[in-house]
Amino acid sequence: MQLNIVLVEPEIPQNTGNIARTCAATGSRLHIVKPMGFTIDDRKLKRAGLDYWHLLDITYYENLADFFEKNAGGKFFYFSTKAEHIHSDVVYPDNAYIVFGKETKGLPEELLHDNPDSCVRIPMINNSDARSLNLSNSVAVGVYEVLRAVQTANSKLFHRRSPPKSE
């Protein structure tokens, strides 16, 4: 199972670093759509990703049009607080793209409007003060839901690491 994580115009380097670490730990591809709110050599980005950068399969795109052109035919799932479908009710195919918007605004309204059946949300309490989860937490929830569903179908895909031997 190949999973693609797409960040559209990420703004906070620590979030992107944490997401990169999640991608490295799960073998997911990371796609970053510019513009970004930081530079790729940002110290906070590197620190959040720790020493996992060599494990990443990462691609950058100039804008959303560039991303969609280079990934034509992909099956996209757009995570948004405005979606009707719950993320855990969806069947994710191999090579799925789970797409997340920038921290301050989410995904473009037009994209959500044009793809209502592919929009999913992570359930939250109905409270106007709790608008959304942190981006890196949302990505982790999405990634591990897809992997949980796949592991149910193929229990050999991921395995538990053996605990360290005591001396």
Order of alpha helices (4+ residues) and beta strands (2+ residues): beta-alpha-beta-alpha-beta-alpha-beta-beta-beta-alpha-beta-alpha
